[in-house]
Amino acid sequence: MTMKKYPGLTAEAIRAREAAWERFSQWEDEHLARLTPSAAISAATALYELLPAESRVRAVDPSGVIVLHPVLSRIRPDGDQR
C-alpha cells in the first residue's frame, strides 16, 4: 500500500530523513529561539494569510501521515527493523 503512494520510499530513504532530522535537532539546540511565543504565532498567522484563499478553505488531507505512521514506527535508531 505505501509503495503505491510513495514509489521511492525505501528503508534507506527513511533512515536518511531520520539522519536529517537529527542534524536539524542538533542545529536547533545550538540556535536558541529568538521569537517570543506571541511573535511566533503572529509570524505563523502572517504566513498562513499568504496562502491562496482556496488552499485555506480546502480540507486538510492527513492520508499521507496515516500511511507513513506504521512504516515509520518500524524504524529503530540502530537500523534494525521489526
N, CA, C and O atoms as a GROMACS GRO file, in nm:
protein
  328
    1MET      N    1   0.082  -0.119   0.000
    1MET     CA    2   0.000   0.000   0.000
    1MET      C    3   0.087   0.126   0.000
    1MET      O    4   0.061   0.217  -0.078
    2THR      N    5   0.187   0.134   0.083
    2THR     CA    6   0.272   0.250   0.092
    2THR      C    7   0.351   0.270  -0.037
    2THR      O    8   0.367   0.383  -0.083
    3MET      N    9   0.401   0.162  -0.094
    3MET     CA   10   0.486   0.175  -0.212
    3MET      C   11   0.409   0.231  -0.332
    3MET      O   12   0.468   0.296  -0.417
    4LYS      N   13   0.278   0.208  -0.339
    4LYS     CA   14   0.199   0.264  -0.447
    4LYS      C   15   0.192   0.415  -0.434
    4LYS      O   16   0.200   0.487  -0.534
    5LYS      N   17   0.176   0.464  -0.313
    5LYS     CA   18   0.167   0.608  -0.291
    5LYS      C   19   0.303   0.676  -0.295
    5LYS      O   20   0.315   0.789  -0.342
    6TYR      N   21   0.404   0.608  -0.246
    6TYR     CA   22   0.538   0.665  -0.236
    6TYR      C   23   0.637   0.567  -0.300
    6TYR      O   24   0.707   0.496  -0.228
    7PRO      N   25   0.643   0.563  -0.434
    7PRO     CA   26   0.725   0.461  -0.500
    7PRO      C   27   0.874   0.470  -0.465
    7PRO      O   28   0.942   0.367  -0.470
    8GLY      N   29   0.926   0.586  -0.431
    8GLY     CA   30   1.068   0.599  -0.399
    8GLY      C   31   1.099   0.577  -0.252
    8GLY      O   32   1.214   0.591  -0.211
    9LEU      N   33   0.999   0.544  -0.173
    9LEU     CA   34   1.019   0.529  -0.029
    9LEU      C   35   1.085   0.395   0.002
    9LEU      O   36   1.027   0.289  -0.020
   10THR      N   37   1.204   0.403   0.053
   10THR     CA   38   1.278   0.284   0.091
   10THR      C   39   1.325   0.300   0.235
   10THR      O   40   1.320   0.410   0.290
   11ALA      N   41   1.369   0.191   0.294
   11ALA     CA   42   1.422   0.200   0.430
   11ALA      C   43   1.541   0.294   0.433
   11ALA      O   44   1.559   0.369   0.529
   12GLU      N   45   1.623   0.290   0.328
   12GLU     CA   46   1.740   0.380   0.322
   12GLU      C   47   1.696   0.526   0.317
   12GLU      O   48   1.756   0.612   0.383
   13ALA      N   49   1.591   0.555   0.240
   13ALA     CA   50   1.541   0.692   0.231
   13ALA      C   51   1.485   0.738   0.366
   13ALA      O   52   1.504   0.854   0.404
   14ILE      N   53   1.418   0.650   0.436
   14ILE     CA   54   1.364   0.685   0.567
   14ILE      C   55   1.477   0.709   0.666
   14ILE      O   56   1.471   0.804   0.745
   15ARG      N   57   1.580   0.625   0.662
   15ARG     CA   58   1.695   0.646   0.752
   15ARG      C   59   1.767   0.777   0.719
   15ARG      O   60   1.813   0.847   0.810
   16ALA      N   61   1.776   0.811   0.590
   16ALA     CA   62   1.839   0.938   0.552
   16ALA      C   63   1.758   1.056   0.607
   16ALA      O   64   1.814   1.154   0.654
   17ARG      N   65   1.625   1.044   0.600
   17ARG     CA   66   1.539   1.150   0.653
   17ARG      C   67   1.555   1.160   0.804
   17ARG      O   68   1.559   1.269   0.860
   18GLU      N   69   1.564   1.045   0.870
   18GLU     CA   70   1.584   1.044   1.015
   18GLU      C   71   1.716   1.112   1.051
   18GLU      O   72   1.723   1.187   1.148
   19ALA      N   73   1.820   1.086   0.974
   19ALA     CA   74   1.951   1.149   0.997
   19ALA      C   75   1.941   1.300   0.976
   19ALA      O   76   2.002   1.378   1.049
   20ALA      N   77   1.864   1.341   0.876
   20ALA     CA   78   1.846   1.484   0.851
   20ALA      C   79   1.775   1.551   0.968
   20ALA      O   80   1.811   1.661   1.008
   21TRP      N   81   1.675   1.484   1.024
   21TRP     CA   82   1.605   1.538   1.140
   21TRP      C   83   1.699   1.548   1.259
   21TRP      O   84   1.692   1.643   1.337
   22GLU      N   85   1.787   1.450   1.274
   22GLU     CA   86   1.884   1.453   1.384
   22GLU      C   87   1.979   1.572   1.368
   22GLU      O   88   2.009   1.642   1.464
   23ARG      N   89   2.025   1.595   1.244
   23ARG     CA   90   2.111   1.712   1.219
   23ARG      C   91   2.037   1.841   1.251
   23ARG      O   92   2.093   1.933   1.310
   24PHE      N   93   1.911   1.847   1.210
   24PHE     CA   94   1.832   1.966   1.240
   24PHE      C   95   1.816   1.984   1.391
   24PHE      O   96   1.828   2.096   1.442
   25SER      N   97   1.790   1.876   1.461
   25SER     CA   98   1.774   1.883   1.606
   25SER      C   99   1.900   1.938   1.672
   25SER      O  100   1.892   2.021   1.763
   26GLN      N  101   2.015   1.891   1.627
   26GLN     CA  102   2.141   1.941   1.681
   26GLN      C  103   2.158   2.090   1.651
   26GLN      O  104   2.199   2.167   1.737
   27TRP      N  105   2.125   2.129   1.528
   27TRP     CA  106   2.133   2.270   1.490
   27TRP      C  107   2.039   2.353   1.577
   27TRP      O  108   2.076   2.460   1.626
   28GLU      N  109   1.918   2.302   1.595
   28GLU     CA  110   1.818   2.375   1.673
   28GLU      C  111   1.864   2.394   1.817
   28GLU      O  112   1.841   2.499   1.877
   29ASP      N  113   1.929   2.291   1.873
   29ASP     CA  114   1.980   2.302   2.011
   29ASP      C  115   2.086   2.411   2.022
   29ASP      O  116   2.100   2.474   2.127
   30GLU      N  117   2.161   2.434   1.914
   30GLU     CA  118   2.268   2.534   1.915
   30GLU      C  119   2.218   2.674   1.881
   30GLU      O  120   2.290   2.772   1.902
   31HIS      N  121   2.097   2.685   1.829
   31HIS     CA  122   2.042   2.814   1.788
   31HIS      C  123   1.912   2.838   1.863
   31HIS      O  124   1.804   2.796   1.820
   32LEU      N  125   1.924   2.905   1.974
   32LEU     CA  126   1.807   2.929   2.058
   32LEU      C  127   1.704   3.015   1.984
   32LEU      O  128   1.739   3.101   1.904
   33ALA      N  129   1.579   2.989   2.013
   33ALA     CA  130   1.470   3.066   1.952
   33ALA      C  131   1.483   3.212   1.990
   33ALA      O  132   1.509   3.246   2.106
   34ARG      N  133   1.464   3.298   1.893
   34ARG     CA  134   1.476   3.440   1.919
   34ARG      C  135   1.340   3.509   1.924
   34ARG      O  136   1.331   3.629   1.951
   35LEU      N  137   1.234   3.434   1.897
   35LEU     CA  138   1.100   3.492   1.899
   35LEU      C  139   1.027   3.454   2.027
   35LEU      O  140   1.042   3.344   2.079
   36THR      N  141   0.949   3.548   2.076
   36THR     CA  142   0.860   3.515   2.186
   36THR      C  143   0.747   3.428   2.130
   36THR      O  144   0.724   3.430   2.009
   37PRO      N  145   0.679   3.353   2.214
   37PRO     CA  146   0.565   3.274   2.163
   37PRO      C  147   0.463   3.360   2.088
   37PRO      O  148   0.410   3.316   1.986
   38SER      N  149   0.437   3.478   2.136
   38SER     CA  150   0.341   3.567   2.071
   38SER      C  151   0.389   3.608   1.932
   38SER      O  152   0.311   3.610   1.837
   39ALA      N  153   0.517   3.640   1.919
   39ALA     CA  154   0.573   3.677   1.789
   39ALA      C  155   0.572   3.559   1.693
   39ALA      O  156   0.549   3.576   1.574
   40ALA      N  157   0.597   3.439   1.746
   40ALA     CA  158   0.596   3.320   1.661
   40ALA      C  159   0.455   3.294   1.607
   40ALA      O  160   0.439   3.259   1.490
   41ILE      N  161   0.354   3.311   1.691
   41ILE     CA  162   0.214   3.294   1.647
   41ILE      C  163   0.182   3.398   1.540
   41ILE      O  164   0.118   3.367   1.440
   42SER      N  165   0.223   3.520   1.562
   42SER     CA  166   0.198   3.627   1.464
   42SER      C  167   0.265   3.596   1.331
   42SER      O  168   0.206   3.617   1.225
   43ALA      N  169   0.387   3.545   1.336
   43ALA     CA  170   0.458   3.510   1.213
   43ALA      C  171   0.388   3.396   1.140
   43ALA      O  172   0.374   3.399   1.018
   44ALA      N  173   0.345   3.293   1.215
   44ALA     CA  174   0.275   3.180   1.153
   44ALA      C  175   0.144   3.226   1.090
   44ALA      O  176   0.107   3.180   0.982
   45THR      N  177   0.075   3.317   1.157
   45THR     CA  178  -0.051   3.371   1.104
   45THR      C  179  -0.025   3.448   0.975
   45THR      O  180  -0.101   3.437   0.879
   46ALA      N  181   0.081   3.526   0.973
   46ALA     CA  182   0.114   3.602   0.852
   46ALA      C  183   0.146   3.508   0.736
   46ALA      O  184   0.105   3.533   0.622
   47LEU      N  185   0.218   3.400   0.764
   47LEU     CA  186   0.248   3.302   0.658
   47LEU      C  187   0.120   3.235   0.609
   47LEU      O  188   0.104   3.214   0.489
   48TYR      N  189   0.031   3.202   0.699
   48TYR     CA  190  -0.096   3.138   0.663
   48TYR      C  191  -0.176   3.230   0.570
   48TYR      O  192  -0.237   3.185   0.474
   49GLU      N  193  -0.175   3.359   0.600
   49GLU     CA  194  -0.250   3.454   0.519
   49GLU      C  195  -0.192   3.469   0.379
   49GLU      O  196  -0.260   3.518   0.289
   50LEU      N  197  -0.067   3.428   0.360
   50LEU     CA  198  -0.007   3.433   0.226
   50LEU      C  199  -0.057   3.320   0.136
   50LEU      O  200  -0.043   3.327   0.014
   51LEU      N  201  -0.114   3.216   0.196
   51LEU     CA  202  -0.166   3.106   0.115
   51LEU      C  203  -0.284   3.153   0.033
   51LEU      O  204  -0.361   3.239   0.077
   52PRO      N  205  -0.300   3.098  -0.087
   52PRO     CA  206  -0.419   3.134  -0.166
   52PRO      C  207  -0.546   3.096  -0.089
   52PRO      O  208  -0.547   3.000  -0.013
   53ALA      N  209  -0.651   3.173  -0.110
   53ALA     CA  210  -0.777   3.151  -0.037
   53ALA      C  211  -0.828   3.009  -0.054
   53ALA      O  212  -0.878   2.950   0.041
   54GLU      N  213  -0.815   2.952  -0.177
   54GLU     CA  214  -0.865   2.816  -0.199
   54GLU      C  215  -0.787   2.713  -0.116
   54GLU      O  216  -0.843   2.609  -0.079
   55SER      N  217  -0.661   2.740  -0.087
   55SER     CA  218  -0.584   2.649  -0.003
   55SER      C  219  -0.630   2.655   0.142
   55SER      O  220  -0.630   2.555   0.213
   56ARG      N  221  -0.670   2.773   0.184
   56ARG     CA  222  -0.711   2.790   0.324
   56ARG      C  223  -0.847   2.729   0.354
   56ARG      O  224  -0.876   2.698   0.469
   57VAL      N  225  -0.930   2.711   0.253
   57VAL     CA  226  -1.062   2.654   0.278
   57VAL      C  227  -1.068   2.505   0.247
   57VAL      O  228  -1.164   2.437   0.284
   58ARG      N  229  -0.965   2.455   0.180
   58ARG     CA  230  -0.961   2.312   0.146
   58ARG      C  231  -0.941   2.230   0.274
   58ARG      O  232  -0.865   2.269   0.363
   59ALA      N  233  -1.010   2.118   0.282
   59ALA     CA  234  -0.997   2.030   0.398
   59ALA      C  235  -0.855   1.974   0.405
   59ALA      O  236  -0.793   1.945   0.302
   60VAL      N  237  -0.804   1.960   0.525
   60VAL     CA  238  -0.671   1.903   0.546
   60VAL      C  239  -0.677   1.755   0.512
   60VAL      O  240  -0.768   1.684   0.554
   61ASP      N  241  -0.578   1.707   0.435
   61ASP     CA  242  -0.573   1.566   0.396
   61ASP      C  243  -0.460   1.497   0.472
   61ASP      O  244  -0.344   1.507   0.432
   62PRO      N  245  -0.491   1.425   0.581
   62PRO     CA  246  -0.388   1.360   0.660
   62PRO      C  247  -0.350   1.220   0.609
   62PRO      O  248  -0.278   1.148   0.678
   63SER      N  249  -0.398   1.181   0.492
   63SER     CA  250  -0.379   1.043   0.446
   63SER      C  251  -0.231   1.005   0.434
   63SER      O  252  -0.194   0.891   0.463
   64GLY      N  253  -0.146   1.099   0.392
   64GLY     CA  254  -0.004   1.067   0.382
   64GLY      C  255   0.056   1.034   0.518
   64GLY      O  256   0.136   0.941   0.529
   65VAL      N  257   0.019   1.110   0.620
   65VAL     CA  258   0.069   1.085   0.754
   65VAL      C  259   0.016   0.951   0.806
   65VAL      O  260   0.089   0.875   0.869
   66ILE      N  261  -0.111   0.925   0.778
   66ILE     CA  262  -0.172   0.800   0.823
   66ILE      C  263  -0.102   0.680   0.760
   66ILE      O  264  -0.080   0.579   0.827
   67VAL      N  265  -0.066   0.691   0.632
   67VAL     CA  266   0.003   0.581   0.563
   67VAL      C  267   0.145   0.564   0.616
   67VAL      O  268   0.191   0.452   0.636
   68LEU      N  269   0.215   0.675   0.638
   68LEU     CA  270   0.355   0.667   0.680
   68LEU      C  271   0.374   0.629   0.826
   68LEU      O  272   0.477   0.573   0.862
   69HIS      N  273   0.277   0.657   0.910
   69HIS     CA  274   0.293   0.632   1.053
   69HIS      C  275   0.333   0.488   1.084
   69HIS      O  276   0.431   0.467   1.157
   70PRO      N  277   0.262   0.386   1.032
   70PRO     CA  278   0.304   0.249   1.063
   70PRO      C  279   0.441   0.214   1.004
   70PRO      O  280   0.515   0.135   1.062
   71VAL      N  281   0.475   0.273   0.890
   71VAL     CA  282   0.606   0.248   0.829
   71VAL      C  283   0.716   0.306   0.919
   71VAL      O  284   0.813   0.238   0.950
   72LEU      N  285   0.699   0.430   0.959
   72LEU     CA  286   0.800   0.496   1.042
   72LEU      C  287   0.811   0.435   1.181
   72LEU      O  288   0.917   0.440   1.243
   73SER      N  289   0.703   0.376   1.230
   73SER     CA  290   0.708   0.316   1.364
   73SER      C  291   0.798   0.193   1.368
   73SER      O  292   0.836   0.148   1.476
   74ARG      N  293   0.831   0.137   1.251
   74ARG     CA  294   0.917   0.018   1.247
   74ARG      C  295   1.066   0.054   1.243
   74ARG      O  296   1.150  -0.034   1.257
   75ILE      N  297   1.098   0.180   1.223
   75ILE     CA  298   1.238   0.223   1.215
   75ILE      C  299   1.296   0.233   1.355
   75ILE      O  300   1.234   0.290   1.445
   76ARG      N  301   1.412   0.178   1.373
   76ARG     CA  302   1.482   0.182   1.501
   76ARG      C  303   1.611   0.262   1.484
   76ARG      O  304   1.672   0.257   1.378
   77PRO      N  305   1.654   0.335   1.588
   77PRO     CA  306   1.775   0.415   1.578
   77PRO      C  307   1.899   0.335   1.538
   77PRO      O  308   1.989   0.389   1.473
   78ASP      N  309   1.905   0.208   1.576
   78ASP     CA  310   2.022   0.128   1.542
   78ASP      C  311   2.014   0.067   1.403
   78ASP      O  312   2.103  -0.007   1.362
   79GLY      N  313   1.906   0.098   1.328
   79GLY     CA  314   1.892   0.048   1.193
   79GLY      C  315   1.816  -0.085   1.184
   79GLY      O  316   1.779  -0.127   1.075
   80ASP      N  317   1.794  -0.150   1.298
   80ASP     CA  318   1.718  -0.276   1.296
   80ASP      C  319   1.572  -0.244   1.267
   80ASP      O  320   1.521  -0.139   1.306
   81GLN      N  321   1.507  -0.336   1.198
   81GLN     CA  322   1.365  -0.321   1.171
   81GLN      C  323   1.290  -0.435   1.236
   81GLN      O  324   1.342  -0.546   1.249
   82ARG      N  325   1.168  -0.409   1.277
   82ARG     CA  326   1.083  -0.514   1.336
   82ARG      C  327   1.034  -0.606   1.229
   82ARG      O  328   0.962  -0.700   1.258
   0.00000   0.00000   0.00000
